[in-house]
Amino acid sequence: MKKRVFSLLLAFVLIAALLPQPVSAAREEITVYNWGQYISDGSDDSLDVIAAFEEATGIHVNYLTFDSNESMYTKLKTGGASYDVIIPSDYMIAKLIEEDMLEPLDFANIPNYEYIDEAFRNQAYDPENLYSVPYTWGTVGLIYNRNYVSDEDAESWSCLWNSKYAGKLLMFDNPRDAFAIAESMLGYSLNTEDFTELKNCADLLAQQKPVLQAYVMDQIFDKMERGEAWAAPYYAGDYLTMVEENPDLGFSHPKEGYNIFIDAMCIPKGCQNKSGAEAFINFLCDPEISAANLDYIGYSTPETAAKEYLDEEITTSPVAYPDDETLARSESFAAMSVSATQTMNDLWLSVKTTGSNTTMYLILTLAAIAAVILFFVISGVCQRRKKARRCRKWRSA
């Protein structure tokens, strides 16, 4: 996918006219907490979004990343750090709203919200549109290396359990996405809270362990691009980035169903610079900035106006913008109850800490202990033999 080169100077002129002025001392700095590899950073002739924002506003950005909604939530919940902008997924936003962890937005400071399509407003995770502004949307699918994995096998999630690809398969390293795949295979809702169904999913995931190479998140990029792994579940937008590095990669939306999601920009309680955070959100909603950003990261835009700046190759891609028939197989996540979330987390921990990998670990541990014992036994025998020899010499003397 060819990268569009956007003029930084033009972006600065356009945005400077739209952002609130001037910047006060209290608004000189913001901290943004986003997914890894989820913003255009100036590489490959792309727009450096953060540098452009800093140039347009004078607000310095501290930029930090996370690798899953759950790790982001834990960081917010345990405290010890303050963030001004976070970009969680739909179901996590609902959870944060329910737990009163988000600030209501002042949309007077976000005039570019007008470009967000109606289809992405008033979603179930934020029905009154008080706490979030859509950043991207996308789907989860199966990424596979066509040199080794057949298109037919890649049409089903069962590919990730196929023993003929053993040692070359990856799996999500977070419970919600991993369980969603098992739920799709078993015909359950992606939002089931039924214990029996969750236990059945855990059992299915445990059966997968012997054929897995690793559980991963951002590590998938190197492994799939270099051909170290042959198949993995991941996000469609990231596939469009990976395929540029490895054109042998393919993508499918498995026949059993898959997750569709919206990631949105929010301001957490305890932020230090709310108006600066709203200026950043407004900046990212400008159609030209949004297009330049998403052209680089590969995800789908919630703004029809931004599509005018994107190549037709992108806007007609069945990966980035699936047709209605494909979308009919998708399901979005909803926030789960505390008890169901704990059940899933406990089952996931059980999946990861039991089974073949744990057995091998125990075998290696016992082997190491045995080797140490054998070493001391042999050392003891040698010492006794040396002592006996010394005794014989003394007696003969």
Residue, then its C-alpha position, 0 to 999 in steps of 0.5 A: m500500500k503506497k503511503r501518501v505524503f501529506s504536507l506538514l506546512l499545510a496541516f499546520v496552517l489548517i489546524a492552527a486556525l481551528l484550535p483554541q488559542p492561546v495556550s496557557a502555562a497550564r496547557e503546555e504539556i499533555t500525556v497521551y496513552n495509546w496502543g503501540q504502533y497506533i499513530s503516524d510517527g513520521s517514518d516512511d515519509s508519513l506525517d509525524v502527527i505528534a510533531a505537527f500538533e506540537e508545532a501547531t499548538g505549542i503543547h508538548v506531548n509525552y507519548l506512552t503505549f500499552d499492548s492491551n485494554e486490560s493492561m491499560y485498565t490496570k495502569l489506570k486503576t492502580g494509579g501512580a501515573s496520570y494521563d490526559v488522553i487514552i484510546p481504549s476500545d469500545y467495551m473498555i470504555a463502557k467499563l470505565i464509564e460504569e466505574d466513573m473513571l472518565e471525564p465528560l468532554d467539552f465538545a465546544n473545544i472539539p469542533n472537528y467532532e462534526y466530521i464523525d459519521e452518524a453511524f459511529r455516534n451514540q454507540a452502546y458503549d457511550p450512548e449519550n456521547l459524553y465521554s468519547v470520540p471515535y479514533t478508528w474502527g476495525t476488525v479481527g481476523l486471521i493473518y497467515n503466510r500463503n507460502y505455508v498455509s492454504d487459503e482454505d485452512a485460513e477460512s476457519w479459526s480451526c487453522l490455529w489448532n491445526s497440528k500440521y502448522a505446529g510450532k508456527l502458530l501464534m495466539f492473542d496474549n489477552p483473555r478477551d480476544a483469545f476467548a472471542i475466538a473460542e466463542s466464535m468456534l463454539g457458536y457462543s456470543l462474544n459477550t457470554e457470561d455463562f460459566t459453562e460456556l466460558k469453561n468450554c472456551a477455556d478447555l478449547l484454548a487449553q487444547q491449542k497449547p501444544v501447537l502454539q509457538a507463543y502468546v503475543m501482542d505487538q511481537i506479532f509484527d516481527k514474527m509474521e513479517r520475518g516468517e518466523a510464524w505462519a498464522a496468527p489472529y490480529y487486527a485488520g489494520d495491523y495486517l495492512t502494515m505487515v503486508e507491506e513488509n511481507p507481501d506473502l501474508g494473507f488475511s481472512h475474516p473466518k467463517e465462524g465470526y469475528n470481533i468488530f471494534i471501535d477505539a475512541m479517544c477519552i480523558p481519564k479522571g485525574c488528568q492534568n490538562k483537560s483543555g490540552a487533551e481536548a485540543f489533541i482530540n480535536f486535532l486528530c479529528d481534522p479530516e486531513i490529519s485523520a487521513a494522513n494518520l490512518d493512511y500510515i497505521g492502516y485502520s479504518t476511519p470513522e469520517t467519510a470526509a477523511k476518505e477524500y484524502l485516502d487512496e482508492e486502494i485503501t477505501t475499496s479494500p475488503v480488509a479495511y472496509p468489509d462488505d455487508e455480507t462479511l460484516a454480518r458475521s461480526e459482533s462487537f464486545a460489550a462490557m462484562s460484569v465484574s464477576a464474569t470478567q474475574t471468571m474469564n481472567d481466572l480461566w485464562l490464567s489456568v489455560k496459560t499455566t497448565g498443560s504441556n508447557t507447564t509439564m515441560y517446565l516441571i520436567l526441566t526443573l526436575a532434571a536440573i535438580a537431579a543434575v545438581i544432586l548427582f553433582f554433589v553425589i559424585s563430588g562426595v564420592c571423589q572426596r571420599r576416595k581422595k581421603a582414603r588414598r591419603c589415609r593409605k599413604w599415611r598408614s604406609a608411611 
